[in-house]
């Protein structure tokens, strides 16, 4: 009888016991070697409809020609999980960049249009490797603010991680990144694994007189329960030739603000807007080759976009769709829309801050020509712009306001980087602008105009005193006018009397 009872227990109880507990993440794959610290599995744990939001600040400062400059931008990045196939996750990443007020100045309107909007689709695998769709480059830019921030995903090695362990990852043709485990720390209210990565040019440790160098330091606080970063801090240093100290450096810090599972209509509407925005952008791409001949196709695409905007509820991804619509509208007018906004991009210029601006003779779209040298004796404001850009009207109106306010004390000139004279003259007439509009395409290299708008302030001796890339009416306009006032005042102050020499 006892033998029968034991046999019953051995056959019934195993069926009543709960199965062994596996990690609840949908990204867990039994039998796969995963990077771990202790008992925590470090791998992306993403589920369909999950949305993670990061916000932070990007700052840049440097010196050139003895003049110090600094810029600051607000960063917002959203990760939306579109689907979760067996070996990873299909995701969409959108990054917004906006002006940020300097300390002590009037705050920037948080609802203002962003300087840059970028939406891309990508795939993240189980070890944190991120690949952009269609060959999109997702690497961190070394010389500007990131238009697409993906630093919250880190490539991890296989096996267990130990404190102090190091490994390397490769980024295309750049030097490898060396990562190191820095232990455990708290970040954004979570117990995280701290990872520190370093990447640098070959000549960073051996300064040369004929070559610039750079160094990037990435610090990531990775949350084991998520497999992504709770916080990312990045520093990039640039050093000019024959220098031992960094002449320019940028810092960025973003922190996770929320991680939500978007179920029901909320998740569906976000996913639909992202997918449809990318589809509209793909449909527009072939039309941009010859926009003047694709008017009917552009009109049809614009109707589809307007229909979607009226039928579907607005989501946080609407700025990307609005950007596509503006590009279609520009193409419908026969114009090739400018590249995605990167107006804040710092570039090397032929003449740096504190140096004399290169003299030029440029044709005036209303006839005749203008020469910079002839304006010596007055502060000068040069407004580089693209007439088909959405910021063109604003920057031209601002330039006109400056000229009207200070009248004959200064010179303001618009410099169009497009040689479409009909468009320039028509826009000038529509805006009622009386500024001289010059052909500025040939000066892009000498003034370092890689993108527009860019405003350059010169003093009365044609020395470059301020460079402002990008446009936000309140912030940029205030900075330009404040700089102009300094040199206007200096120009009006009487010269100090010469010392009397006693014979």
C-alpha positions, 0 to 999 in steps of 0.5 A, a space after each residue: 500500500 505504501 508503495 502504491 501511495 509513493 507511486 501516486 505522489 511521484 506521478 501527480 505532484 510534478 504536474 501540480 508544481 509550478 514550472 521553473 520561472 524564466 525571465 518574463 521579458 519577451 526577449 528572453 531566449 532559452 539556451 542563449 548565452 547573454 551578458 549578465 552581471 550577477 543574476 541580472 540578464 543584460 539584454 534589450 527587453 522590449 515588447 510591442 507597443 512599448 514607448 520610452 522617452 528620453 529628455 536632456 541637454 546638449 551644450 557646446 563650447 570652444 574658443 577660436 581666435 581668442 573668442 569664446 562661444 557656446 551653444 545649447 539645445 534641448 534634446 528629446 528622443 522617443 523609442 517606439 517598439 513596432 514589432 518583436 520578431 524572434 531575434 530582436 525588435 523593430 523600432 522607430 526612433 525620433 529625435 527633436 532638437 530645440 533651442 535652449 535659453 542661456 542661463 539667466 535669459 528669457 526662457 525659450 517657448 517650449 512649444 516652439 517649432 524644433 530646429 531638427 526633426 528626424 524619424 528613422 526605423 531600426 532593428 535592435 538585436 538581442 545583444 544591443 546591436 542597432 542597425 538602421 533601415 535602408 543603410 541609415 547611419 546611426 553613429 553619433 556625429 562627432 562635430 555637431 548635436 546628434 539629429 538622431 540620438 541612439 546612445 541608450 542602446 549599447 552593444 554587449 559581449 556574450 557571457 557574464 560581465 565582471 566589474 572592470 571587464 573590457 571589450 571593444 565594438 566597431 563603428 564603420 571606419 572609425 576607431 574602435 570603442 573600448 567599453 569597461 564595466 564600472 560597477 553598479 550605480 543608481 540612475 533615474 531611480 533604478 539600480 544600474 550597471 555603469 558602462 564607460 566607453 572611450 573612442 579617440 583618433 589615432 593622434 589624440 595621444 600624440 599631438 601633431 602640428 598638421 592634424 586635428 584630433 578628437 576624443 569621445 567618452 560615453 558613460 551609460 547607466 544600463 538598467 538590467 530590467 530593461 536592457 537599455 540605458 536610464 541615463 547617457 552622458 557623452 563628452 566629445 573633445 576636439 583639439 586643433 593642430 599644434 595644440 595640447 588642450 582641447 579647443 572645442 568640447 561638447 557635452 550631452 546628458 539625456 535621462 529616461 523620463 518614462 517607459 510605458 506600454 502603449 496598449 489599445 488605440 494609443 499604441 495603434 495610433 502611434 504605430 500607424 502615424 510612424 509607419 505612415 510618415 515613413 511611407 509618405 517620405 518614401 513616396 516623396 523621395 523619387 519626386 525630388 529628382 525633378 520636382 518641377 515635372 512632378 506637380 500632379 504626383 506631389 498634389 496627390 501625395 499632399 492630399 493623402 497626407 492632409 486626409 491622414 492629418 484630418 482623420 487620425 488623432 495627433 500623436 507625439 510623432 506628428 512633427 515628423 509628418 509635418 516635416 514631410 508635408 512641408 517638403 511635399 509642398 516645396 516640391 509642388 512649387 518646383 523646388 528641391 527642399 533643403 536637406 533635413 535641418 541641421 542649422 546648428 552644425 558647427 563647421 570650420 570657416 575660412 575666417 574664424 571668430 575674431 578674424 577679419 572676414 574675407 572681402 567679397 564682390 557679389 552680384 545683387 539680384 536687383 542689379 549691380 553688385 556689392 563689395 564688403 570693403 565698401 561697408 567698412 566703418 559700420 557694423 555689418 550683419 550678413 544673413 545667409 539663407 535658402 529661399 525655399 527654407 521654412 525659415 527664410 521669411 522669418 530671417 529676412 523679416 528680422 534682417 529688415 527690422 534690424 536695418 529699419 531700427 538702426 537705419 544708417 548706423 549698420 548694413 544688413 544684407 541677405 545672401 541667398 545660397 540659391 541662384 534661383 533669381 526669380 524665386 529670390 526676387 519674388 520672395 523679396 517683393 512678397 515680404 516687402 523687404 528692401 535689403 540688398 539680396 546678394 548671391 551668396 553661393 560662392 561664399 559658402 566655403 569662405 564663411 563656413 556655410 554648410 547649412 542655413 540659416 546662418 547669421 554673421 555679425 561683423 564689427 566696423 572693421 569687418 572683424 567677425 564677432 558673432 556667428 549664429 546657426 539655426 533660427 528661433 525668433 526669440 532666442 536667435 534674434 535676441 542674441 544677434 541684436 545684443 552682439 550687434 549693440 556691443 559693436 555699435 556702441 564701440 563704433 560710436 564711442 570717441 577714440 581716446 585722445 593721444 597722450 601728450 608728449 612732453 618735449 
